[in-house]
Amino acid sequence: MWRSGLCAALLWPLRLLLDLPWPRAAAAVCALYIATGGWRFLRIFCKTIARDLHAAGVLLRVKLSVKHHLKQNHTVPKIFSQIVQRHPNKTALIYEGTDTKWSFADLDEYSNGVANFFHEQGYQPGDVVAIFMESRNEYVGLWLGMAKIGVEAALINFNLRMDALVHCITISKAKALVFGSDLKDALKEIHEVLGKSVQLYCSGEWDKNVVPPSTKNLDSLLEHAPKGPPVPLQNRGFSDRLFYIYTSGTTGMPKAAIIVHSRYYRMAALVYYGFRMTADDIVYDCLPLYHSAGNIVGVGQCLLHGMTVVIRRKFSASRFWDDCIKYKCTIIQYIGEICRYLLSQPHRDVERLHNVRMALGNGLRPSIWGDFTSRFHVPQVAEFYGATECNCSLGNFNNKDGACGFNSRILPHFYPIRLVRVDEDTMELIRGSDGVCIPCQPGEPGQLVGRIVQNDPLRRFDGYINETATSKKIAHDVFKKGDMAYLSGDVLVMDDCGYMYFRDRTGDTFRWKGENVSTTELEGTLSRILDMADVVVYGVDVPGVEGKAGMAAVADPNQTVDLERFYRDLEKALPSYARPVFLRILPEVSKTATFKFQKTEMKKEGFDPTLVPDRLYLLDQQQGRYVKLDKELFISIQSGRRKL
């Protein structure tokens, strides 16, 4: 790419020193490229210039908007209030579960009630209230109302139980917790551990005899709360914290990622402008609202751009297209697993009678990309790459099959992201003689990194509540000496035109059933269940299946593991997606001199009984137990006949 640098360097001197008109200066530069063998670059330029100009326009528009909101000291609730004034009676949210429709005025009124109630209870800006609920309209109204008075919401995964649930509540330093009535049993298990320091509020069907002691009926209290605008906030603005989203990291329990108002706006706005959405679109959001995809990429289009968003409590493959038709949805949200589940459904005429023009999400496997678009007649796949906390998001703005985004090959430094070389076994960054990371060439896999510029809302990295976890995601001397960059932990590969393709998730986290699973957390839980036995957890590839299936290698030298009891304990301790799909029972787990488990070779062996000398088992969900994994069952899984 030295020619692009030379071209950029010569354009101004040719124009100013030789007094050449812009057309002649540009022609001279092009001639120089061709004369120095720049035909390949010229081909890339012609193929990607329209794409890159659109992306540059999107970045510029979002950057100017962010600058405006910073100057005006706006917040997400303030921007939402402008949308309410514009069309108060337009439908904002539809809850599929009860067919409840809220207008923008309804959402504004409900969130005002939340704001006024918590303000009257003495909650101050900077206080934290945890939300532990399944998806519905009230979920949005709760965190939005809290944000109106500067209270920060901790959005907790409703699948969590016991230790992980307590951990997420306590690390946020929440003074209160709002939970859905359908999750009361999970709260009854931990309320004694929480003690009196956390006030409990229940939303939904109320029965004081079945909720934990001292729980208050939030719905009843909100009915009597004032519905007018709350007292205006002082000294809170676009750079302040909005809420926390928990993400499974490479080590330990879930980490609370900090979402500030500007980050919420940036994530939603880049998707909106990048994929050319309009306020008339209707989004079908079947993703959980404790995720950034559901709550920011989806609901954010409602709050910031005036779209109607249909909220579904939980994804249903059998009802998906019926809902889209019923609510006249034009955009659907997905994660990779959702697309696979939809393709596994029997063919029905209804799946082609919808008005969906765009599928928005991430994780759609290239192998089923064409099948998905052709079978369901979805013209555009708006695939993107991005983690809740990352500063190096990507977007496939022009519908390139299989790509999760791109970076310009014409001006690669305009958007400061890069793929850098890493050691595939250790994932350590490989550096050149100057100490700076080595950029990958097209076709060479590498870790995606994004330059950190803290005074730029588009480039800043807010990290996590835990400062140690934050520091682990930052590398120095990446693009140049003295800089900082965010480490995505993911391996991608780029083609000649700059399109990026997801290759693998690195570190101690794997993705299964649309959820990130922390191997360290899982190892600790399984070890406790098995009386502190050595347990190694890792993800293994299964043909035709998105993500990696969890496999637990258990040290059982005396062959005393009771698999039936083990499964019963798993049901109580872990959500379904975190339970190991495969078990490997072996006499001893290999360790390093510093007592770290060695799992590289076990990952390579996978679950093939011809390679693994130990006992192997498969989790049979229908029977509710682990069954022996023999060669016949292995072949059945490999061929796709046995579904996981």
VEXDREN-2710 file (C-alpha; in Angstrom, 1 decimal):
% VEXDREN-2710
k/r/px/py/pz
1/MET/0.0/0.0/0.0
2/TRP/3.0/2.3/-0.3
3/ARG/1.6/3.6/-3.6
4/SER/-1.5/5.0/-1.8
5/GLY/0.7/6.9/0.6
6/LEU/2.8/8.2/-2.2
7/CYS/-0.3/9.3/-4.1
8/ALA/-1.8/11.2/-1.2
9/ALA/1.6/12.8/-0.5
10/LEU/2.0/14.1/-4.1
11/LEU/-1.5/15.3/-4.7
12/TRP/-1.1/18.6/-2.8
13/PRO/2.4/19.4/-4.1
14/LEU/1.3/18.9/-7.7
15/ARG/-1.6/21.2/-7.1
16/LEU/0.1/23.9/-5.1
17/LEU/3.8/24.0/-6.3
18/LEU/3.1/23.4/-10.0
19/ASP/-0.2/25.3/-9.9
20/LEU/-2.0/22.4/-11.6
21/PRO/-5.8/22.3/-11.7
22/TRP/-7.4/19.6/-9.5
23/PRO/-8.3/17.4/-12.6
24/ARG/-4.8/17.5/-14.0
25/ALA/-3.2/16.9/-10.6
26/ALA/-5.5/13.8/-10.1
27/ALA/-4.7/12.6/-13.6
28/ALA/-1.0/12.9/-12.9
29/VAL/-1.3/10.9/-9.7
30/CYS/-3.3/8.2/-11.5
31/ALA/-0.6/8.1/-14.2
32/LEU/2.1/7.7/-11.5
33/TYR/0.2/4.7/-10.0
34/ILE/-0.1/3.0/-13.4
35/ALA/3.6/3.7/-14.2
36/THR/4.7/2.1/-10.9
37/GLY/2.6/-1.0/-11.3
38/GLY/-0.5/0.2/-9.6
39/TRP/-3.0/-1.6/-11.8
40/ARG/-4.1/-3.8/-8.9
41/PHE/-4.8/-0.8/-6.7
42/LEU/-6.7/0.9/-9.6
43/ARG/-9.0/-2.2/-9.8
44/ILE/-9.6/-2.1/-6.1
45/PHE/-10.3/1.6/-6.3
46/CYS/-12.9/1.2/-9.0
47/LYS/-14.6/-1.7/-7.2
48/THR/-14.8/-0.1/-3.7
49/ILE/-14.9/3.7/-4.2
50/ALA/-18.7/3.9/-4.0
51/ARG/-18.8/1.7/-0.9
52/ASP/-16.1/3.7/0.8
53/LEU/-17.7/7.1/0.0
54/HIS/-20.9/5.9/1.6
55/ALA/-19.1/4.7/4.7
56/ALA/-17.2/8.0/5.0
57/GLY/-20.4/9.9/4.7
58/VAL/-22.0/7.8/7.5
59/LEU/-19.0/8.3/9.8
60/LEU/-18.9/12.1/9.1
61/ARG/-22.7/12.4/9.8
62/VAL/-22.5/10.4/13.0
63/LYS/-19.4/12.3/14.2
64/LEU/-21.1/15.7/13.6
65/SER/-24.2/14.5/15.4
66/VAL/-22.2/13.3/18.3
67/LYS/-20.3/16.6/18.4
68/HIS/-23.7/18.5/18.4
69/HIS/-25.1/16.4/21.2
70/LEU/-22.0/16.8/23.3
71/LYS/-22.1/20.6/22.9
72/GLN/-25.8/20.7/23.8
73/ASN/-25.1/18.4/26.8
74/HIS/-27.8/16.0/25.5
75/THR/-28.7/12.6/26.8
76/VAL/-30.6/9.6/25.3
77/PRO/-33.8/10.7/27.2
78/LYS/-33.4/14.2/25.8
79/ILE/-33.1/13.0/22.3
80/PHE/-36.1/10.7/22.9
81/SER/-38.1/13.7/24.1
82/GLN/-37.6/15.4/20.7
83/ILE/-38.9/12.2/19.0
84/VAL/-42.0/12.3/21.3
85/GLN/-42.7/15.9/20.4
86/ARG/-42.4/15.1/16.7
87/HIS/-45.0/12.3/16.6
88/PRO/-46.5/11.5/20.1
89/ASN/-49.3/9.2/18.8
90/LYS/-47.1/7.0/16.6
91/THR/-46.7/3.5/17.8
92/ALA/-43.3/3.1/19.5
93/LEU/-43.4/-0.4/21.0
94/ILE/-45.5/-3.5/20.5
95/TYR/-45.2/-6.3/22.9
96/GLU/-46.1/-9.5/21.0
97/GLY/-46.9/-11.5/24.2
98/THR/-50.1/-9.5/25.0
99/ASP/-50.4/-7.5/21.7
100/THR/-49.9/-4.4/23.8
101/LYS/-49.1/-1.2/21.8
102/TRP/-47.5/1.8/23.3
103/SER/-47.3/5.1/21.5
104/PHE/-44.3/7.4/22.0
105/ALA/-46.4/9.4/24.4
106/ASP/-47.3/6.3/26.4
107/LEU/-43.6/5.3/26.7
108/ASP/-42.7/8.8/27.7
109/GLU/-45.5/8.8/30.4
110/TYR/-44.5/5.4/31.8
111/SER/-40.8/6.4/32.0
112/ASN/-41.7/9.7/33.6
113/GLY/-43.6/7.7/36.3
114/VAL/-40.5/5.5/36.8
115/ALA/-38.3/8.6/37.1
116/ASN/-40.6/10.4/39.5
117/PHE/-41.1/7.4/41.7
118/PHE/-37.4/6.6/42.1
119/HIS/-36.6/10.3/42.6
120/GLU/-39.2/10.4/45.4
121/GLN/-37.6/7.3/47.0
122/GLY/-34.3/9.2/47.2
123/TYR/-32.3/7.7/44.4
124/GLN/-29.7/10.1/43.1
125/PRO/-27.7/10.5/39.9
126/GLY/-25.0/7.8/39.8
127/ASP/-27.0/5.3/41.9
128/VAL/-27.5/1.9/40.3
129/VAL/-30.7/-0.1/40.0
130/ALA/-30.5/-3.7/38.5
131/ILE/-33.2/-4.9/36.1
132/PHE/-33.8/-8.7/36.0
133/MET/-36.7/-9.2/33.6
134/GLU/-37.7/-10.9/30.4
135/SER/-38.3/-8.7/27.4
136/ARG/-41.4/-6.5/27.3
137/ASN/-42.3/-2.8/26.9
138/GLU/-41.9/-2.1/30.6
139/TYR/-38.2/-3.1/30.4
140/VAL/-37.5/-0.2/28.1
141/GLY/-39.6/2.2/30.1
142/LEU/-37.8/1.2/33.3
143/TRP/-34.2/1.9/32.2
144/LEU/-35.3/5.0/30.2
145/GLY/-37.1/6.4/33.2
146/MET/-34.1/5.8/35.5
147/ALA/-31.9/7.6/32.9
148/LYS/-34.1/10.6/33.1
149/ILE/-32.9/11.2/36.7
150/GLY/-29.4/9.9/36.2
151/VAL/-29.9/6.5/37.8
152/GLU/-27.8/3.8/36.0
153/ALA/-29.5/0.5/35.2
154/ALA/-27.6/-2.8/35.4
155/LEU/-29.2/-5.0/32.8
156/ILE/-28.9/-8.6/34.0
157/ASN/-29.2/-11.8/31.9
158/PHE/-32.5/-13.4/33.0
159/ASN/-31.0/-16.9/32.5
160/LEU/-28.5/-16.4/35.4
161/ARG/-29.0/-18.2/38.7
162/MET/-27.3/-18.5/42.1
163/ASP/-23.7/-17.4/42.3
164/ALA/-23.6/-15.7/38.9
165/LEU/-26.7/-13.8/39.6
166/VAL/-25.5/-12.6/43.0
167/HIS/-22.2/-11.6/41.4
168/CYS/-23.8/-9.4/38.7
169/ILE/-26.0/-7.6/41.3
170/THR/-23.2/-7.0/43.8
171/ILE/-20.4/-5.8/41.4
172/SER/-22.8/-3.2/40.1
173/LYS/-23.3/-1.9/43.6
174/ALA/-27.1/-1.8/43.0
175/LYS/-29.2/-0.2/45.7
176/ALA/-32.3/-1.9/44.3
177/LEU/-33.4/-4.6/41.9
178/VAL/-36.5/-4.8/39.8
179/PHE/-37.4/-8.3/38.8
180/GLY/-40.2/-9.8/36.7
181/SER/-42.7/-11.9/38.6
182/ASP/-41.9/-14.9/36.4
183/LEU/-38.4/-14.9/37.9
184/LYS/-39.4/-14.8/41.5
185/ASP/-38.0/-18.3/42.2
186/ALA/-34.6/-17.2/41.2
187/LEU/-34.8/-14.2/43.6
188/LYS/-36.0/-16.4/46.4
189/GLU/-32.9/-18.5/46.1
190/ILE/-30.6/-15.6/46.7
191/HIS/-32.5/-12.9/48.6
192/GLU/-30.9/-13.9/51.9
193/VAL/-27.4/-13.5/50.4
194/LEU/-28.4/-10.0/49.2
195/GLY/-29.6/-9.1/52.6
196/LYS/-31.3/-5.7/53.3
197/SER/-28.9/-3.7/51.3
198/VAL/-30.8/-4.3/48.1
199/GLN/-34.4/-3.2/47.9
200/LEU/-36.5/-5.6/45.8
201/TYR/-39.3/-4.5/43.5
202/CYS/-41.5/-6.9/41.5
203/SER/-43.2/-6.1/38.2
204/GLY/-45.9/-8.3/36.8
205/GLU/-48.5/-10.6/38.4
206/TRP/-48.4/-9.8/42.1
207/ASP/-48.8/-12.3/44.9
208/LYS/-47.2/-11.2/48.2
209/ASN/-47.2/-14.8/49.4
210/VAL/-44.8/-16.1/46.8
211/VAL/-42.3/-13.2/46.4
212/PRO/-39.2/-12.8/48.6
213/PRO/-39.9/-11.0/51.9
214/SER/-39.8/-7.2/51.9
215/THR/-40.5/-7.1/48.1
216/LYS/-42.6/-4.2/46.9
217/ASN/-45.2/-4.2/44.2
218/LEU/-43.7/-1.8/41.6
219/ASP/-46.6/-1.7/39.2
220/SER/-49.0/-0.6/42.0
221/LEU/-46.5/2.1/43.1
222/LEU/-46.0/3.4/39.6
223/GLU/-49.8/3.8/39.1
224/HIS/-49.7/6.6/41.8
225/ALA/-46.5/8.2/40.6
226/PRO/-46.7/11.6/38.9
227/LYS/-46.5/11.3/35.1
228/GLY/-45.2/14.7/34.3
229/PRO/-41.6/15.3/33.2
230/PRO/-39.1/14.8/36.2
231/VAL/-36.9/17.5/37.6
232/PRO/-34.3/18.4/34.9
233/LEU/-30.9/16.9/35.5
234/GLN/-27.9/19.0/36.3
235/ASN/-24.4/18.2/35.4
236/ARG/-25.3/15.0/33.4
237/GLY/-24.6/14.8/29.7
238/PHE/-23.6/12.8/26.7
239/SER/-20.4/11.3/28.2
240/ASP/-22.0/10.1/31.4
241/ARG/-23.0/6.5/32.2
242/LEU/-26.4/5.3/30.9
243/PHE/-26.4/1.6/32.0
244/TYR/-24.4/-1.6/32.2
245/ILE/-24.5/-4.6/29.9
246/TYR/-22.9/-7.8/31.1
247/THR/-20.6/-9.7/28.8
248/SER/-18.8/-13.0/29.3
249/GLY/-15.1/-12.3/29.3
250/THR/-12.1/-14.5/28.9
251/THR/-11.8/-15.0/32.6
252/GLY/-14.1/-15.3/35.6
253/MET/-17.7/-14.2/36.0
254/PRO/-19.7/-11.9/33.7
255/LYS/-18.2/-8.4/33.4
256/ALA/-20.3/-5.3/33.5
257/ALA/-19.5/-3.2/30.4
258/ILE/-20.1/0.5/30.8
259/ILE/-22.5/2.1/28.2
260/VAL/-22.4/5.9/28.2
261/HIS/-25.1/7.9/26.4
262/SER/-22.7/8.7/23.4
263/ARG/-21.9/5.0/22.9
264/TYR/-25.6/4.1/22.9
265/TYR/-26.2/6.8/20.3
266/ARG/-23.2/5.9/18.2
267/MET/-24.0/2.2/18.0
268/ALA/-27.6/2.8/17.0
269/ALA/-26.9/5.7/14.6
270/LEU/-24.1/3.9/12.7
271/VAL/-26.5/1.0/12.0
272/TYR/-29.4/3.4/11.1
273/TYR/-27.4/5.5/8.6
274/GLY/-25.0/2.8/7.4
275/PHE/-27.8/0.4/6.4
276/ARG/-30.1/3.2/5.1
277/MET/-33.0/2.7/7.5
278/THR/-35.9/5.0/7.7
279/ALA/-38.3/6.1/10.4
280/ASP/-41.1/4.2/8.6
281/ASP/-39.4/0.9/9.1
282/ILE/-40.8/-1.6/11.6
283/VAL/-38.2/-3.7/13.5
284/TYR/-38.9/-7.2/14.7
285/ASP/-36.8/-7.6/17.9
286/CYS/-36.8/-11.1/19.3
287/LEU/-33.5/-10.7/21.0
288/PRO/-33.2/-10.3/24.8
289/LEU/-33.1/-6.7/26.0
290/TYR/-30.1/-7.4/28.3
291/HIS/-28.0/-7.7/25.1
292/SER/-26.7/-4.7/23.2
293/ALA/-28.1/-6.1/19.9
294/GLY/-31.7/-6.1/21.3
295/ASN/-31.6/-3.0/23.4
296/ILE/-29.3/-0.7/21.5
297/VAL/-29.2/-1.8/17.8
298/GLY/-33.0/-2.7/18.0
299/VAL/-34.7/-0.5/20.6
300/GLY/-32.3/2.3/19.9
301/GLN/-34.0/2.8/16.5
302/CYS/-37.2/3.5/18.3
303/LEU/-35.8/5.9/20.9
304/LEU/-33.4/7.8/18.6
305/HIS/-35.0/7.6/15.2
306/GLY/-38.7/7.2/15.7
307/MET/-39.2/3.6/14.4
308/THR/-41.7/1.2/15.6
309/VAL/-40.2/-1.8/17.4
310/VAL/-42.0/-5.1/18.0
311/ILE/-40.7/-6.8/21.1
312/ARG/-41.0/-10.6/21.5
313/ARG/-40.4/-12.1/25.0
314/LYS/-38.5/-15.0/23.5
315/PHE/-37.5/-16.1/20.0
316/SER/-39.9/-18.7/18.4
317/ALA/-38.9/-20.2/15.1
318/SER/-42.5/-21.5/14.4
319/ARG/-44.1/-18.1/15.0
320/PHE/-41.4/-15.9/13.5
321/TRP/-42.8/-15.2/10.1
322/ASP/-46.4/-15.1/11.3
323/ASP/-45.4/-12.2/13.6
324/CYS/-43.6/-10.4/10.8
325/ILE/-46.7/-10.5/8.7
326/LYS/-49.0/-9.6/11.5
327/TYR/-47.1/-6.5/12.5
328/LYS/-46.0/-5.6/8.9
329/CYS/-42.3/-5.7/9.9
330/THR/-39.7/-4.5/7.4
331/ILE/-36.6/-5.3/9.3
332/ILE/-35.8/-8.4/11.4
333/GLN/-33.0/-8.9/13.9
334/TYR/-31.1/-12.1/14.2
335/ILE/-28.0/-13.8/15.6
336/GLY/-26.5/-16.6/13.6
337/GLU/-28.4/-19.3/15.5
338/ILE/-31.8/-17.7/14.6
339/CYS/-31.2/-18.0/10.9
340/ARG/-30.3/-21.7/11.3
341/TYR/-33.3/-22.4/13.4
342/LEU/-35.6/-20.8/10.8
343/LEU/-34.0/-22.8/8.0
344/SER/-34.7/-26.0/10.0
345/GLN/-38.4/-25.3/10.1
346/PRO/-40.7/-27.1/7.6
347/HIS/-41.4/-25.1/4.5
348/ARG/-44.6/-23.0/4.7
349/ASP/-46.2/-20.5/2.3
350/VAL/-46.4/-17.9/5.0
351/GLU/-42.6/-17.5/5.1
352/ARG/-42.7/-15.6/1.8
353/LEU/-45.7/-13.4/2.4
354/HIS/-43.9/-10.9/4.6
355/ASN/-42.7/-7.4/3.9
356/VAL/-39.2/-7.9/5.3
357/ARG/-36.6/-6.1/3.3
358/MET/-33.6/-6.4/5.6
359/ALA/-32.2/-8.9/8.1
360/LEU/-30.1/-7.1/10.6
361/GLY/-27.6/-8.9/12.9
362/ASN/-24.4/-10.8/13.2
363/GLY/-23.2/-14.4/13.0
364/LEU/-24.9/-15.6/9.8
365/ARG/-22.7/-18.4/8.6
366/PRO/-21.5/-18.0/4.9
367/SER/-22.5/-21.6/4.3
368/ILE/-26.2/-20.8/4.9
369/TRP/-26.2/-17.2/3.8
370/GLY/-27.6/-17.9/0.3
371/ASP/-30.1/-20.5/1.5
372/PHE/-31.5/-18.0/4.0
373/THR/-31.9/-15.1/1.5
374/SER/-33.3/-17.2/-1.3
375/ARG/-35.7/-19.3/0.8
376/PHE/-37.2/-16.4/2.7
377/HIS/-36.9/-13.8/0.0
378/VAL/-35.0/-11.3/2.1
379/PRO/-33.2/-8.9/-0.3
380/GLN/-30.6/-7.5/2.1
381/VAL/-28.5/-9.1/4.9
382/ALA/-27.2/-6.2/7.1
383/GLU/-24.5/-8.2/8.8
384/PHE/-22.3/-6.3/11.3
385/TYR/-19.5/-7.1/13.7
386/GLY/-19.2/-5.5/17.1
387/ALA/-19.1/-6.3/20.8
388/THR/-20.9/-4.3/23.5
389/GLU/-17.8/-2.6/24.7
390/CYS/-15.7/-2.4/21.5
391/ASN/-14.6/0.6/19.5
392/CYS/-13.9/-1.2/16.2
393/SER/-17.4/-2.1/14.9
394/LEU/-17.8/-3.1/11.3
395/GLY/-20.8/-3.1/8.9
396/ASN/-21.6/-4.9/5.7
397/PHE/-23.2/-1.9/4.2
398/ASN/-23.5/-3.1/0.6
399/ASN/-24.8/-6.7/1.1
400/LYS/-21.5/-8.6/0.3
401/ASP/-22.2/-12.3/0.8
402/GLY/-20.5/-13.7/3.9
403/ALA/-18.8/-10.5/5.0
404/CYS/-19.3/-8.9/8.5
405/GLY/-17.9/-5.6/7.3
406/PHE/-15.0/-3.9/5.6
407/ASN/-12.2/-1.4/5.9
408/SER/-11.1/0.8/3.1
409/ARG/-8.1/-0.2/1.0
410/ILE/-8.0/3.2/-0.6
411/LEU/-7.7/5.1/2.7
412/PRO/-7.0/2.4/5.3
413/HIS/-6.2/4.9/8.1
414/PHE/-9.5/6.9/7.7
415/TYR/-11.2/4.4/10.1
416/PRO/-8.5/3.3/12.5
417/ILE/-9.0/-0.4/12.8
418/ARG/-6.6/-3.2/11.8
419/LEU/-6.0/-6.9/11.7
420/VAL/-2.7/-7.7/13.4
421/ARG/-0.7/-10.9/13.5
422/VAL/-1.0/-13.1/16.6
423/ASP/0.4/-16.4/17.7
424/GLU/-2.4/-18.8/17.0
425/ASP/-1.7/-20.9/20.1
426/THR/-1.2/-18.2/22.7
427/MET/-3.0/-15.3/20.9
428/GLU/-0.2/-13.0/21.8
429/LEU/0.5/-10.1/19.5
430/ILE/3.4/-10.5/17.2
431/ARG/5.5/-7.4/16.9
432/GLY/8.1/-6.2/14.4
433/SER/11.7/-5.1/15.2
434/ASP/10.3/-1.6/16.0
435/GLY/8.1/-3.1/18.7
436/VAL/4.9/-2.2/16.8
437/CYS/2.3/-4.8/15.9
438/ILE/2.5/-6.3/12.4
439/PRO/-0.5/-5.6/10.2
440/CYS/-2.0/-8.6/8.3
441/GLN/-2.1/-8.8/4.5
442/PRO/-5.2/-9.8/2.6
443/GLY/-5.9/-13.5/3.2
444/GLU/-3.9/-13.6/6.4
445/PRO/-6.0/-14.1/9.6
446/GLY/-5.4/-11.8/12.5
447/GLN/-6.9/-10.2/15.6
448/LEU/-9.1/-7.2/15.1
449/VAL/-8.0/-4.1/17.0
450/GLY/-9.2/-0.5/17.2
451/ARG/-7.2/2.5/18.1
452/ILE/-8.3/4.2/21.3
453/VAL/-8.7/8.0/21.4
454/GLN/-10.5/8.8/24.7
455/ASN/-11.5/12.3/23.7
456/ASP/-13.3/11.0/20.6
457/PRO/-16.7/9.5/21.3
458/LEU/-16.3/7.2/18.2
459/ARG/-12.9/5.9/19.3
460/ARG/-13.1/5.9/23.1
461/PHE/-13.1/2.7/25.2
462/ASP/-15.2/2.9/28.4
463/GLY/-14.3/-0.6/29.5
464/TYR/-15.9/-2.3/32.5
465/ILE/-16.6/-1.6/36.1
466/ASN/-13.6/-3.8/37.0
467/GLU/-10.5/-1.9/36.1
468/THR/-8.4/-5.0/35.9
469/ALA/-10.7/-6.4/33.2
470/THR/-10.5/-3.1/31.4
471/SER/-6.7/-3.1/31.3
472/LYS/-6.7/-6.7/29.8
473/LYS/-8.5/-5.4/26.7
474/ILE/-6.0/-2.7/26.0
475/ALA/-2.7/-3.1/24.2
476/HIS/0.1/-0.4/23.7
477/ASP/2.3/0.3/20.7
478/VAL/-0.1/-1.3/18.2
479/PHE/-0.5/1.1/15.3
480/LYS/2.5/3.2/16.3
481/LYS/4.7/3.8/19.3
482/GLY/2.9/5.3/22.3
483/ASP/-0.7/4.6/21.2
484/MET/-3.3/2.4/22.8
485/ALA/-5.7/-0.1/21.1
486/TYR/-8.7/-2.2/22.0
487/LEU/-8.2/-5.9/21.7
488/SER/-11.3/-7.6/20.3
489/GLY/-10.1/-11.1/21.0
490/ASP/-11.6/-12.2/17.7
491/VAL/-9.8/-13.5/14.6
492/LEU/-10.9/-12.2/11.2
493/VAL/-9.5/-12.3/7.7
494/MET/-9.7/-9.6/5.0
495/ASP/-9.8/-10.0/1.2
496/ASP/-8.3/-7.8/-1.5
497/CYS/-11.2/-5.4/-1.4
498/GLY/-11.1/-4.9/2.3
499/TYR/-14.1/-7.1/3.2
500/MET/-13.8/-8.7/6.6
501/TYR/-14.9/-12.3/7.4
502/PHE/-15.2/-13.7/10.9
503/ARG/-12.9/-16.6/11.5
504/ASP/-12.9/-17.5/15.2
505/ARG/-13.5/-16.3/18.8
506/THR/-10.4/-16.5/20.9
507/GLY/-9.5/-16.6/24.5
508/ASP/-11.4/-18.5/27.2
509/THR/-14.9/-17.7/25.8
510/PHE/-16.9/-19.6/23.2
511/ARG/-20.4/-18.8/21.8
512/TRP/-23.2/-21.3/21.9
513/LYS/-26.9/-20.9/21.3
514/GLY/-26.4/-17.2/20.8
515/GLU/-24.7/-16.7/24.2
516/ASN/-21.1/-16.2/25.2
517/VAL/-20.0/-18.8/27.7
518/SER/-17.0/-18.2/30.0
519/THR/-14.9/-21.3/30.3
520/THR/-13.3/-20.1/33.5
521/GLU/-16.7/-19.5/35.2
522/LEU/-18.0/-22.8/33.9
523/GLU/-15.0/-24.7/35.2
524/GLY/-15.5/-23.3/38.7
525/THR/-19.2/-24.3/38.8
526/LEU/-18.6/-27.8/37.5
527/SER/-15.7/-28.3/39.9
528/ARG/-17.9/-27.4/42.8
529/ILE/-20.6/-29.7/41.7
530/LEU/-18.1/-32.5/41.3
531/ASP/-16.6/-32.1/44.8
532/MET/-13.7/-29.9/43.5
533/ALA/-12.5/-32.2/40.8
534/ASP/-10.2/-30.8/38.1
535/VAL/-12.4/-29.7/35.2
536/VAL/-11.3/-28.2/31.9
537/VAL/-13.9/-26.6/29.7
538/TYR/-13.5/-25.6/26.0
539/GLY/-15.5/-25.2/22.8
540/VAL/-15.4/-27.8/20.0
541/ASP/-16.5/-27.4/16.4
542/VAL/-19.6/-29.4/15.2
543/PRO/-20.2/-29.6/11.5
544/GLY/-23.2/-27.5/10.3
545/VAL/-23.7/-25.9/13.8
546/GLU/-23.1/-22.2/14.6
547/GLY/-20.6/-21.4/17.4
548/LYS/-18.9/-24.0/19.4
549/ALA/-20.4/-26.7/21.6
550/GLY/-19.2/-26.8/25.2
551/MET/-17.0/-29.8/26.2
552/ALA/-16.0/-30.5/29.8
553/ALA/-13.0/-32.8/30.5
554/VAL/-13.4/-34.1/34.0
555/ALA/-10.6/-35.8/36.0
556/ASP/-12.1/-38.9/37.6
557/PRO/-9.3/-41.2/38.6
558/ASN/-11.5/-43.4/40.8
559/GLN/-14.4/-43.5/38.3
560/THR/-16.9/-42.2/40.9
561/VAL/-18.8/-39.6/38.9
562/ASP/-22.5/-40.1/39.0
563/LEU/-23.7/-38.7/35.7
564/GLU/-27.4/-38.8/36.6
565/ARG/-26.8/-36.7/39.8
566/PHE/-24.4/-34.5/37.8
567/TYR/-27.1/-33.6/35.3
568/ARG/-29.6/-32.8/38.0
569/ASP/-27.1/-30.5/39.7
570/LEU/-26.4/-28.8/36.3
571/GLU/-30.1/-28.0/35.8
572/LYS/-30.1/-26.1/39.1
573/ALA/-26.8/-24.3/38.7
574/LEU/-26.6/-23.3/35.0
575/PRO/-28.7/-22.0/32.2
576/SER/-29.3/-24.5/29.3
577/TYR/-26.8/-22.9/26.9
578/ALA/-24.0/-23.1/29.5
579/ARG/-24.4/-26.9/30.2
580/PRO/-21.6/-28.9/28.5
581/VAL/-22.9/-30.7/25.4
582/PHE/-20.0/-33.2/25.6
583/LEU/-18.2/-34.8/28.6
584/ARG/-14.8/-36.4/28.5
585/ILE/-14.0/-38.4/31.6
586/LEU/-10.3/-39.0/32.0
587/PRO/-7.9/-40.1/34.9
588/GLU/-6.0/-36.8/35.0
589/VAL/-6.0/-33.4/33.5
590/SER/-2.6/-32.1/32.1
591/LYS/-1.3/-29.0/33.8
592/THR/1.6/-26.6/33.3
593/ALA/4.2/-25.9/36.0
594/THR/2.1/-23.0/37.2
595/PHE/-1.0/-25.2/37.5
596/LYS/-2.7/-23.9/34.4
597/PHE/-4.8/-26.5/32.5
598/GLN/-3.5/-27.5/29.1
599/LYS/-6.4/-27.8/26.7
600/THR/-4.8/-27.2/23.2
601/GLU/-4.5/-30.9/22.3
602/MET/-7.9/-31.7/23.7
603/LYS/-9.5/-29.0/21.5
604/LYS/-7.8/-30.5/18.5
605/GLU/-9.1/-34.1/19.3
606/GLY/-12.6/-32.7/19.8
607/PHE/-15.3/-35.4/20.4
608/ASP/-14.1/-38.0/18.0
609/PRO/-14.0/-41.4/19.8
610/THR/-11.4/-42.7/17.4
611/LEU/-9.0/-40.0/18.6
612/VAL/-10.0/-39.6/22.2
613/PRO/-8.8/-42.5/24.4
614/ASP/-11.1/-41.5/27.3
615/ARG/-14.8/-42.1/28.0
616/LEU/-17.1/-39.7/26.0
617/TYR/-20.7/-38.7/26.6
618/LEU/-23.3/-36.6/24.9
619/LEU/-26.0/-34.5/26.6
620/ASP/-29.4/-35.9/25.4
621/GLN/-31.8/-33.0/26.1
622/GLN/-34.9/-35.1/25.4
623/GLN/-33.9/-37.9/27.9
624/GLY/-32.4/-35.4/30.3
625/ARG/-29.2/-37.3/30.8
626/TYR/-25.7/-37.9/29.4
627/VAL/-25.5/-40.9/27.0
628/LYS/-22.4/-42.7/25.9
629/LEU/-20.8/-41.3/22.7
630/ASP/-19.7/-44.1/20.5
631/LYS/-18.6/-44.2/16.9
632/GLU/-22.1/-44.6/15.5
633/LEU/-23.4/-41.6/17.4
634/PHE/-20.4/-39.6/16.4
635/ILE/-21.0/-40.3/12.7
636/SER/-24.7/-39.3/13.2
637/ILE/-23.6/-36.0/14.7
638/GLN/-21.1/-35.4/12.0
639/SER/-23.6/-36.0/9.2
640/GLY/-26.2/-33.8/10.8
641/ARG/-28.7/-36.5/11.4
642/ARG/-28.4/-36.1/15.2
643/LYS/-29.3/-32.5/16.2
644/LEU/-27.7/-30.8/19.2
END
